[in-house]
C-alpha cells in the first residue's frame, strides 16, 4: 500500500471569493486551503498522541 502524501510543499492555484485552492507540488492533489490547515492540525495531534503513548 502506498504511503499517503503529507503535502510538504503547496502553491496557491486559485482564489474564489473567500476560498483559496492549493496544489501539492509533490502529488498534484488540489484542495482548498482550509482542508490543508485541517490536515496540519490532525498531523500535530497524531504526533502529540504518539508521544504521550510512549
C-alpha distance matrix in Angstrom:
0.0 3.8 6.5 9.2 12.3 15.2 17.8 20.0 22.4 23.7 26.8 29.0 29.1 31.4 33.8 35.1 37.6 36.2 32.5 30.8 27.7 25.5 22.9 20.2 21.2 17.8 15.7 18.8 18.2 21.6 22.6 25.8 26.7 27.1 23.5 22.8 25.3 23.8 20.3 22.3 24.2 21.3 19.7 23.1 23.5 20.3 21.5 24.9 23.8 21.9 25.1 27.3 25.4 26.2
3.8 0.0 3.8 6.4 9.0 12.2 14.4 16.5 18.8 20.1 23.3 25.7 25.9 28.4 30.8 32.4 35.1 33.6 29.9 27.9 24.8 22.3 19.6 16.7 17.5 14.0 12.1 15.4 15.2 18.8 20.0 23.2 23.9 24.8 21.2 20.1 22.8 21.8 18.2 19.9 22.3 19.8 17.9 21.4 22.3 19.4 20.3 23.9 23.4 21.5 24.5 27.0 25.6 26.2
6.5 3.8 0.0 3.8 6.5 9.0 11.7 13.6 16.3 18.0 21.4 23.9 24.6 27.1 29.3 31.0 33.5 31.7 28.1 26.0 23.2 20.6 18.2 15.1 16.1 12.7 11.5 14.9 14.4 17.8 18.6 21.5 21.6 22.4 18.9 17.5 19.9 18.9 15.2 16.6 18.9 16.5 14.3 17.7 18.8 15.9 16.6 20.3 20.0 18.2 21.1 23.7 22.6 23.2
9.2 6.4 3.8 0.0 3.8 6.3 8.9 11.4 14.0 15.1 18.5 20.7 21.5 23.7 25.7 27.4 29.7 28.0 24.4 22.4 19.6 17.2 15.1 12.2 14.0 11.1 9.5 12.5 11.4 14.4 14.9 17.7 18.0 18.6 15.2 13.9 16.4 15.5 11.8 13.6 16.1 13.8 12.1 15.7 16.9 14.6 15.7 19.2 19.2 18.1 20.9 23.3 22.7 23.8
12.3 9.0 6.5 3.8 0.0 3.8 5.4 8.0 10.3 11.6 15.0 17.5 18.5 21.0 23.2 25.2 27.7 25.9 22.3 20.0 17.2 14.3 12.1 8.9 10.4 7.6 6.8 9.9 9.3 12.3 13.1 15.9 15.7 17.0 14.0 12.0 14.7 14.6 11.0 12.2 15.3 13.9 11.9 15.3 17.2 15.4 16.0 19.6 20.3 19.3 21.6 24.3 24.3 25.1
15.2 12.2 9.0 6.3 3.8 0.0 3.8 5.7 8.8 10.4 14.1 16.5 18.2 20.6 22.3 24.4 26.5 24.4 21.0 18.7 16.5 13.6 12.2 9.0 10.9 8.9 9.3 11.7 10.8 12.9 12.9 14.9 13.9 15.0 12.4 9.7 11.8 12.1 8.4 8.8 12.1 11.2 8.8 11.9 14.2 12.9 13.2 16.6 17.8 17.1 19.1 21.8 22.2 23.1
17.8 14.4 11.7 8.9 5.4 3.8 0.0 3.8 5.5 6.6 10.3 12.8 14.6 17.2 19.1 21.5 23.8 21.9 18.5 15.8 13.5 10.2 8.7 5.4 7.5 6.6 7.4 9.1 8.5 10.2 10.7 12.6 11.7 13.6 11.4 8.4 11.1 12.3 9.2 9.5 13.2 13.2 11.3 14.0 16.7 16.0 16.2 19.3 20.9 20.5 22.2 24.9 25.7 26.5
20.0 16.5 13.6 11.4 8.0 5.7 3.8 0.0 3.8 6.7 10.4 13.5 15.8 18.7 20.4 23.3 25.4 23.3 20.2 17.2 15.4 11.9 10.7 7.5 8.1 7.5 9.9 11.6 11.9 13.3 13.7 15.1 13.3 15.4 13.9 10.4 12.1 14.0 11.1 10.0 13.7 14.3 11.9 13.7 16.9 16.5 15.8 18.9 21.0 20.4 21.5 24.5 25.5 25.9
22.4 18.8 16.3 14.0 10.3 8.8 5.5 3.8 0.0 3.8 7.0 10.5 12.8 15.9 18.0 21.1 23.5 21.8 18.7 15.3 13.5 9.8 8.5 5.9 5.6 6.8 9.6 10.2 11.2 12.0 13.0 14.2 12.5 15.3 14.4 10.9 13.0 15.4 13.2 12.3 16.0 17.1 15.1 16.7 20.0 19.9 19.4 22.2 24.5 24.1 25.1 28.0 29.2 29.7
23.7 20.1 18.0 15.1 11.6 10.4 6.6 6.7 3.8 0.0 3.8 6.9 9.2 12.2 14.2 17.4 19.9 18.4 15.2 11.7 9.8 6.1 5.3 4.3 5.4 8.0 9.7 9.0 9.4 9.1 10.1 11.0 9.6 12.9 12.4 9.3 11.7 14.4 12.8 12.5 16.1 17.3 16.1 17.9 20.9 21.2 21.2 23.8 25.9 26.0 27.2 29.8 31.1 31.9
26.8 23.3 21.4 18.5 15.0 14.1 10.3 10.4 7.0 3.8 0.0 3.8 6.2 9.3 11.6 15.0 17.7 16.7 13.8 10.0 8.5 5.3 5.4 6.7 7.1 10.6 12.1 10.2 10.8 9.5 10.6 11.0 9.8 13.6 13.8 11.3 13.5 16.5 15.6 15.3 18.7 20.3 19.4 21.0 24.0 24.6 24.6 27.0 29.2 29.5 30.6 33.1 34.6 35.5
29.0 25.7 23.9 20.7 17.5 16.5 12.8 13.5 10.5 6.9 3.8 0.0 3.8 5.9 7.8 11.3 14.0 13.3 10.5 6.8 5.8 4.2 6.4 9.1 10.3 13.7 14.5 12.0 11.8 9.3 9.7 9.2 8.4 12.1 13.1 11.4 13.4 16.4 16.2 16.4 19.3 21.1 20.9 22.4 25.0 26.0 26.5 28.6 30.6 31.3 32.5 34.8 36.3 37.5
29.1 25.9 24.6 21.5 18.5 18.2 14.6 15.8 12.8 9.2 6.2 3.8 0.0 3.8 7.2 10.3 13.6 13.9 11.1 7.7 5.7 5.3 6.4 9.9 10.9 14.3 14.4 11.2 11.2 8.4 9.7 9.8 10.4 14.0 14.6 13.5 16.0 18.5 18.3 19.1 22.0 23.4 23.3 25.3 27.7 28.4 29.1 31.4 33.2 33.8 35.3 37.5 38.8 40.1
31.4 28.4 27.1 23.7 21.0 20.6 17.2 18.7 15.9 12.2 9.3 5.9 3.8 0.0 3.8 6.6 10.0 10.8 8.4 5.8 5.1 7.1 9.2 12.9 14.5 17.7 17.4 14.1 13.4 9.9 10.1 9.2 10.2 13.3 14.5 14.3 16.4 18.7 19.3 20.2 22.6 24.2 24.7 26.5 28.6 29.6 30.7 32.6 34.3 35.3 36.8 38.8 40.2 41.8
33.8 30.8 29.3 25.7 23.2 22.3 19.1 20.4 18.0 14.2 11.6 7.8 7.2 3.8 0.0 3.8 6.5 7.3 5.7 4.4 6.1 9.0 12.0 15.5 17.4 20.6 20.4 17.3 16.0 12.4 11.5 9.3 9.9 12.4 14.4 14.6 16.0 18.3 19.6 20.4 22.3 24.2 25.1 26.6 28.4 29.9 31.0 32.6 34.4 35.7 37.1 38.8 40.4 42.2
35.1 32.4 31.0 27.4 25.2 24.4 21.5 23.3 21.1 17.4 15.0 11.3 10.3 6.6 3.8 0.0 3.8 6.0 5.3 6.4 8.1 11.6 14.6 18.1 20.4 23.3 22.6 19.5 17.7 13.9 12.6 10.1 11.6 13.1 15.1 16.2 17.5 19.2 20.9 22.2 23.6 25.3 26.7 28.2 29.7 31.3 32.8 34.2 35.6 37.2 38.8 40.2 41.7 43.8
37.6 35.1 33.5 29.7 27.7 26.5 23.8 25.4 23.5 19.9 17.7 14.0 13.6 10.0 6.5 3.8 0.0 3.8 5.7 8.2 10.9 14.4 17.7 21.0 23.4 26.3 25.7 22.8 20.8 17.0 15.1 12.1 12.9 13.6 16.2 17.6 18.1 19.7 22.0 23.1 24.0 25.9 27.7 28.8 30.1 32.0 33.6 34.6 36.1 38.0 39.4 40.5 42.3 44.5
36.2 33.6 31.7 28.0 25.9 24.4 21.9 23.3 21.8 18.4 16.7 13.3 13.9 10.8 7.3 6.0 3.8 0.0 3.8 6.9 10.2 13.3 17.0 19.9 22.5 25.2 24.8 22.3 20.1 16.5 14.0 10.4 10.4 10.5 13.7 15.0 14.9 16.6 19.2 20.0 20.6 22.8 24.7 25.5 26.7 28.9 30.4 31.2 32.7 34.8 36.1 37.0 39.0 41.2
32.5 29.9 28.1 24.4 22.3 21.0 18.5 20.2 18.7 15.2 13.8 10.5 11.1 8.4 5.7 5.3 5.7 3.8 0.0 3.8 6.6 9.9 13.4 16.3 19.2 21.7 21.1 18.6 16.3 12.7 10.2 6.7 7.3 8.0 10.6 11.9 12.6 14.2 16.3 17.5 18.5 20.4 22.1 23.3 24.6 26.4 28.0 29.2 30.6 32.5 33.9 35.1 36.8 38.9
30.8 27.9 26.0 22.4 20.0 18.7 15.8 17.2 15.3 11.7 10.0 6.8 7.7 5.8 4.4 6.4 8.2 6.9 3.8 0.0 3.8 6.5 10.2 13.1 15.7 18.5 18.3 15.7 13.9 10.4 8.6 5.7 5.6 8.1 10.2 10.4 11.6 13.9 15.3 16.1 17.9 19.8 20.8 22.2 24.0 25.6 26.8 28.3 30.0 31.4 32.8 34.4 36.0 37.9
27.7 24.8 23.2 19.6 17.2 16.5 13.5 15.4 13.5 9.8 8.5 5.8 5.7 5.1 6.1 8.1 10.9 10.2 6.6 3.8 0.0 3.8 6.9 10.2 12.9 15.5 14.9 12.2 10.3 6.7 5.5 4.2 5.7 8.7 9.4 9.4 11.8 13.8 14.3 15.6 17.9 19.2 20.0 21.9 23.8 24.8 26.0 28.0 29.5 30.6 32.2 34.0 35.3 37.1
25.5 22.3 20.6 17.2 14.3 13.6 10.2 11.9 9.8 6.1 5.3 4.2 5.3 7.1 9.0 11.6 14.4 13.3 9.9 6.5 3.8 0.0 3.8 6.7 9.3 12.0 11.9 9.5 8.3 5.6 5.6 5.9 6.0 9.6 9.6 8.2 11.1 13.4 13.0 13.9 16.8 18.0 18.1 20.1 22.4 23.1 24.0 26.2 27.9 28.6 30.2 32.3 33.5 35.0
22.9 19.6 18.2 15.1 12.1 12.2 8.7 10.7 8.5 5.3 5.4 6.4 6.4 9.2 12.0 14.6 17.7 17.0 13.4 10.2 6.9 3.8 0.0 3.8 6.2 8.8 8.4 5.9 5.6 4.3 6.6 8.6 9.2 12.6 11.6 9.9 13.2 15.2 13.9 14.9 18.2 18.9 18.4 20.9 23.2 23.3 24.1 26.8 28.3 28.5 30.3 32.7 33.6 34.8
20.2 16.7 15.1 12.2 8.9 9.0 5.4 7.5 5.9 4.3 6.7 9.1 9.9 12.9 15.5 18.1 21.0 19.9 16.3 13.1 10.2 6.7 3.8 0.0 3.8 5.4 5.7 4.9 5.4 6.5 8.5 10.9 10.8 13.8 12.2 9.8 13.1 14.8 12.7 13.4 17.0 17.4 16.2 18.8 21.4 21.1 21.5 24.5 26.0 25.8 27.6 30.2 31.0 31.9
21.2 17.5 16.1 14.0 10.4 10.9 7.5 8.1 5.6 5.4 7.1 10.3 10.9 14.5 17.4 20.4 23.4 22.5 19.2 15.7 12.9 9.3 6.2 3.8 0.0 3.8 6.0 5.7 8.1 9.5 12.1 14.3 14.0 17.2 15.9 13.2 16.2 18.2 15.9 16.2 19.9 20.4 18.7 21.1 24.0 23.4 23.4 26.5 28.3 27.7 29.2 32.1 32.9 33.4
17.8 14.0 12.7 11.1 7.6 8.9 6.6 7.5 6.8 8.0 10.6 13.7 14.3 17.7 20.6 23.3 26.3 25.2 21.7 18.5 15.5 12.0 8.8 5.4 3.8 0.0 3.8 6.0 8.3 11.0 13.4 16.1 16.0 18.7 16.7 14.0 17.1 18.5 15.6 16.0 19.8 19.6 17.5 20.2 23.0 21.9 21.8 25.2 26.6 25.7 27.4 30.4 30.8 31.2
15.7 12.1 11.5 9.5 6.8 9.3 7.4 9.9 9.6 9.7 12.1 14.5 14.4 17.4 20.4 22.6 25.7 24.8 21.1 18.3 14.9 11.9 8.4 5.7 6.0 3.8 0.0 3.8 5.7 9.1 11.8 15.1 15.7 18.2 15.7 13.8 17.3 18.1 15.2 16.5 20.0 19.3 17.8 20.9 23.2 21.9 22.4 25.9 26.8 26.0 28.2 30.9 31.0 31.8
18.8 15.4 14.9 12.5 9.9 11.7 9.1 11.6 10.2 9.0 10.2 12.0 11.2 14.1 17.3 19.5 22.8 22.3 18.6 15.7 12.2 9.5 5.9 4.9 5.7 6.0 3.8 0.0 3.8 6.4 9.8 13.1 14.2 17.1 15.0 13.5 17.1 18.3 16.0 17.5 20.9 20.6 19.6 22.7 24.9 24.0 24.8 28.0 29.1 28.7 30.8 33.4 33.7 34.7
18.2 15.2 14.4 11.4 9.3 10.8 8.5 11.9 11.2 9.4 10.8 11.8 11.2 13.4 16.0 17.7 20.8 20.1 16.3 13.9 10.3 8.3 5.6 5.4 8.1 8.3 5.7 3.8 0.0 3.8 6.6 10.2 11.9 14.2 11.8 10.9 14.7 15.3 13.3 15.4 18.5 18.1 17.6 20.8 22.7 22.0 23.2 26.3 27.1 27.0 29.4 31.7 32.0 33.4
21.6 18.8 17.8 14.4 12.3 12.9 10.2 13.3 12.0 9.1 9.5 9.3 8.4 9.9 12.4 13.9 17.0 16.5 12.7 10.4 6.7 5.6 4.3 6.5 9.5 11.0 9.1 6.4 3.8 0.0 3.8 7.1 9.3 11.9 10.1 9.8 13.5 14.5 13.4 15.5 18.3 18.4 18.5 21.4 23.2 23.1 24.5 27.2 28.1 28.6 30.8 32.8 33.5 35.1
22.6 20.0 18.6 14.9 13.1 12.9 10.7 13.7 13.0 10.1 10.6 9.7 9.7 10.1 11.5 12.6 15.1 14.0 10.2 8.6 5.5 5.6 6.6 8.5 12.1 13.4 11.8 9.8 6.6 3.8 0.0 3.8 6.5 8.3 6.6 7.3 10.7 11.3 11.0 13.3 15.7 15.9 16.7 19.4 20.8 21.2 22.9 25.2 26.1 27.0 29.2 30.9 31.7 33.6
25.8 23.2 21.5 17.7 15.9 14.9 12.6 15.1 14.2 11.0 11.0 9.2 9.8 9.2 9.3 10.1 12.1 10.4 6.7 5.7 4.2 5.9 8.6 10.9 14.3 16.1 15.1 13.1 10.2 7.1 3.8 0.0 3.8 5.5 5.5 6.7 9.1 10.2 11.1 13.0 14.8 15.8 17.1 19.2 20.5 21.6 23.3 25.1 26.2 27.6 29.4 30.9 32.2 34.2
26.7 23.9 21.6 18.0 15.7 13.9 11.7 13.3 12.5 9.6 9.8 8.4 10.4 10.2 9.9 11.6 12.9 10.4 7.3 5.6 5.7 6.0 9.2 10.8 14.0 16.0 15.7 14.2 11.9 9.3 6.5 3.8 0.0 3.8 5.3 4.9 6.3 8.6 9.7 10.6 12.5 14.3 15.3 16.8 18.6 20.0 21.3 22.8 24.5 25.9 27.3 28.9 30.5 32.3
27.1 24.8 22.4 18.6 17.0 15.0 13.6 15.4 15.3 12.9 13.6 12.1 14.0 13.3 12.4 13.1 13.6 10.5 8.0 8.1 8.7 9.6 12.6 13.8 17.2 18.7 18.2 17.1 14.2 11.9 8.3 5.5 3.8 0.0 3.8 5.3 5.1 6.2 8.7 9.9 10.7 12.4 14.3 15.6 16.7 18.5 20.2 21.3 22.6 24.5 26.0 27.2 28.8 31.0
23.5 21.2 18.9 15.2 14.0 12.4 11.4 13.9 14.4 12.4 13.8 13.1 14.6 14.5 14.4 15.1 16.2 13.7 10.6 10.2 9.4 9.6 11.6 12.2 15.9 16.7 15.7 15.0 11.8 10.1 6.6 5.5 5.3 3.8 0.0 3.8 5.5 5.0 6.2 8.7 9.9 10.5 12.3 14.4 15.3 16.4 18.4 20.0 20.9 22.5 24.5 25.7 26.9 29.1
22.8 20.1 17.5 13.9 12.0 9.7 8.4 10.4 10.9 9.3 11.3 11.4 13.5 14.3 14.6 16.2 17.6 15.0 11.9 10.4 9.4 8.2 9.9 9.8 13.2 14.0 13.8 13.5 10.9 9.8 7.3 6.7 4.9 5.3 3.8 0.0 3.8 5.4 5.0 6.4 8.8 9.9 10.6 12.6 14.4 15.4 16.7 18.6 20.0 21.2 22.9 24.6 25.9 27.7
25.3 22.8 19.9 16.4 14.7 11.8 11.1 12.1 13.0 11.7 13.5 13.4 16.0 16.4 16.0 17.5 18.1 14.9 12.6 11.6 11.8 11.1 13.2 13.1 16.2 17.1 17.3 17.1 14.7 13.5 10.7 9.1 6.3 5.1 5.5 3.8 0.0 3.8 5.4 5.1 6.3 8.7 9.9 10.8 12.5 14.4 15.5 16.7 18.5 20.1 21.4 22.8 24.6 26.5
23.8 21.8 18.9 15.5 14.6 12.1 12.3 14.0 15.4 14.4 16.5 16.4 18.5 18.7 18.3 19.2 19.7 16.6 14.2 13.9 13.8 13.4 15.2 14.8 18.2 18.5 18.1 18.3 15.3 14.5 11.3 10.2 8.6 6.2 5.0 5.4 3.8 0.0 3.8 5.4 5.1 6.2 8.6 10.0 10.6 12.3 14.3 15.4 16.5 18.4 20.1 21.1 22.6 24.9
20.3 18.2 15.2 11.8 11.0 8.4 9.2 11.1 13.2 12.8 15.6 16.2 18.3 19.3 19.6 20.9 22.0 19.2 16.3 15.3 14.3 13.0 13.9 12.7 15.9 15.6 15.2 16.0 13.3 13.4 11.0 11.1 9.7 8.7 6.2 5.0 5.4 3.8 0.0 3.8 5.5 5.1 6.1 8.7 9.9 10.5 12.3 14.3 15.3 16.5 18.5 20.0 21.1 23.1
22.3 19.9 16.6 13.6 12.2 8.8 9.5 10.0 12.3 12.5 15.3 16.4 19.1 20.2 20.4 22.2 23.1 20.0 17.5 16.1 15.6 13.9 14.9 13.4 16.2 16.0 16.5 17.5 15.4 15.5 13.3 13.0 10.6 9.9 8.7 6.4 5.1 5.4 3.8 0.0 3.8 5.5 5.1 6.3 8.7 9.9 10.7 12.4 14.3 15.5 16.7 18.5 20.2 21.8
24.2 22.3 18.9 16.1 15.3 12.1 13.2 13.7 16.0 16.1 18.7 19.3 22.0 22.6 22.3 23.6 24.0 20.6 18.5 17.9 17.9 16.8 18.2 17.0 19.9 19.8 20.0 20.9 18.5 18.3 15.7 14.8 12.5 10.7 9.9 8.8 6.3 5.1 5.5 3.8 0.0 3.8 5.5 5.2 6.3 8.7 10.0 10.7 12.3 14.3 15.5 16.6 18.5 20.6
21.3 19.8 16.5 13.8 13.9 11.2 13.2 14.3 17.1 17.3 20.3 21.1 23.4 24.2 24.2 25.3 25.9 22.8 20.4 19.8 19.2 18.0 18.9 17.4 20.4 19.6 19.3 20.6 18.1 18.4 15.9 15.8 14.3 12.4 10.5 9.9 8.7 6.2 5.1 5.5 3.8 0.0 3.8 5.5 5.1 6.2 8.6 9.9 10.5 12.3 14.3 15.3 16.5 18.8
19.7 17.9 14.3 12.1 11.9 8.8 11.3 11.9 15.1 16.1 19.4 20.9 23.3 24.7 25.1 26.7 27.7 24.7 22.1 20.8 20.0 18.1 18.4 16.2 18.7 17.5 17.8 19.6 17.6 18.5 16.7 17.1 15.3 14.3 12.3 10.6 9.9 8.6 6.1 5.1 5.5 3.8 0.0 3.8 5.4 5.1 6.2 8.7 9.9 10.6 12.5 14.3 15.5 17.1
23.1 21.4 17.7 15.7 15.3 11.9 14.0 13.7 16.7 17.9 21.0 22.4 25.3 26.5 26.6 28.2 28.8 25.5 23.3 22.2 21.9 20.1 20.9 18.8 21.1 20.2 20.9 22.7 20.8 21.4 19.4 19.2 16.8 15.6 14.4 12.6 10.8 10.0 8.7 6.3 5.2 5.5 3.8 0.0 3.8 5.5 5.1 6.2 8.6 9.9 10.6 12.4 14.4 15.9
23.5 22.3 18.8 16.9 17.2 14.2 16.7 16.9 20.0 20.9 24.0 25.0 27.7 28.6 28.4 29.7 30.1 26.7 24.6 24.0 23.8 22.4 23.2 21.4 24.0 23.0 23.2 24.9 22.7 23.2 20.8 20.5 18.6 16.7 15.3 14.4 12.5 10.6 9.9 8.7 6.3 5.1 5.4 3.8 0.0 3.8 5.4 5.1 6.1 8.6 9.9 10.5 12.3 14.6
20.3 19.4 15.9 14.6 15.4 12.9 16.0 16.5 19.9 21.2 24.6 26.0 28.4 29.6 29.9 31.3 32.0 28.9 26.4 25.6 24.8 23.1 23.3 21.1 23.4 21.9 21.9 24.0 22.0 23.1 21.2 21.6 20.0 18.5 16.4 15.4 14.4 12.3 10.5 9.9 8.7 6.2 5.1 5.5 3.8 0.0 3.8 5.5 5.1 6.1 8.6 9.9 10.6 12.8
21.5 20.3 16.6 15.7 16.0 13.2 16.2 15.8 19.4 21.2 24.6 26.5 29.1 30.7 31.0 32.8 33.6 30.4 28.0 26.8 26.0 24.0 24.1 21.5 23.4 21.8 22.4 24.8 23.2 24.5 22.9 23.3 21.3 20.2 18.4 16.7 15.5 14.3 12.3 10.7 10.0 8.6 6.2 5.1 5.4 3.8 0.0 3.8 5.5 5.2 6.3 8.7 10.0 11.1
24.9 23.9 20.3 19.2 19.6 16.6 19.3 18.9 22.2 23.8 27.0 28.6 31.4 32.6 32.6 34.2 34.6 31.2 29.2 28.3 28.0 26.2 26.8 24.5 26.5 25.2 25.9 28.0 26.3 27.2 25.2 25.1 22.8 21.3 20.0 18.6 16.7 15.4 14.3 12.4 10.7 9.9 8.7 6.2 5.1 5.5 3.8 0.0 3.8 5.4 5.1 6.2 8.7 10.3
23.8 23.4 20.0 19.2 20.3 17.8 20.9 21.0 24.5 25.9 29.2 30.6 33.2 34.3 34.4 35.6 36.1 32.7 30.6 30.0 29.5 27.9 28.3 26.0 28.3 26.6 26.8 29.1 27.1 28.1 26.1 26.2 24.5 22.6 20.9 20.0 18.5 16.5 15.3 14.3 12.3 10.5 9.9 8.6 6.1 5.1 5.5 3.8 0.0 3.8 5.4 5.1 6.3 8.9
21.9 21.5 18.2 18.1 19.3 17.1 20.5 20.4 24.1 26.0 29.5 31.3 33.8 35.3 35.7 37.2 38.0 34.8 32.5 31.4 30.6 28.6 28.5 25.8 27.7 25.7 26.0 28.7 27.0 28.6 27.0 27.6 25.9 24.5 22.5 21.2 20.1 18.4 16.5 15.5 14.3 12.3 10.6 9.9 8.6 6.1 5.2 5.4 3.8 0.0 3.8 5.4 5.2 6.7
25.1 24.5 21.1 20.9 21.6 19.1 22.2 21.5 25.1 27.2 30.6 32.5 35.3 36.8 37.1 38.8 39.4 36.1 33.9 32.8 32.2 30.2 30.3 27.6 29.2 27.4 28.2 30.8 29.4 30.8 29.2 29.4 27.3 26.0 24.5 22.9 21.4 20.1 18.5 16.7 15.5 14.3 12.5 10.6 9.9 8.6 6.3 5.1 5.4 3.8 0.0 3.8 5.5 5.5
27.3 27.0 23.7 23.3 24.3 21.8 24.9 24.5 28.0 29.8 33.1 34.8 37.5 38.8 38.8 40.2 40.5 37.0 35.1 34.4 34.0 32.3 32.7 30.2 32.1 30.4 30.9 33.4 31.7 32.8 30.9 30.9 28.9 27.2 25.7 24.6 22.8 21.1 20.0 18.5 16.6 15.3 14.3 12.4 10.5 9.9 8.7 6.2 5.1 5.4 3.8 0.0 3.8 5.5
25.4 25.6 22.6 22.7 24.3 22.2 25.7 25.5 29.2 31.1 34.6 36.3 38.8 40.2 40.4 41.7 42.3 39.0 36.8 36.0 35.3 33.5 33.6 31.0 32.9 30.8 31.0 33.7 32.0 33.5 31.7 32.2 30.5 28.8 26.9 25.9 24.6 22.6 21.1 20.2 18.5 16.5 15.5 14.4 12.3 10.6 10.0 8.7 6.3 5.2 5.5 3.8 0.0 3.8
26.2 26.2 23.2 23.8 25.1 23.1 26.5 25.9 29.7 31.9 35.5 37.5 40.1 41.8 42.2 43.8 44.5 41.2 38.9 37.9 37.1 35.0 34.8 31.9 33.4 31.2 31.8 34.7 33.4 35.1 33.6 34.2 32.3 31.0 29.1 27.7 26.5 24.9 23.1 21.8 20.6 18.8 17.1 15.9 14.6 12.8 11.1 10.3 8.9 6.7 5.5 5.5 3.8 0.0
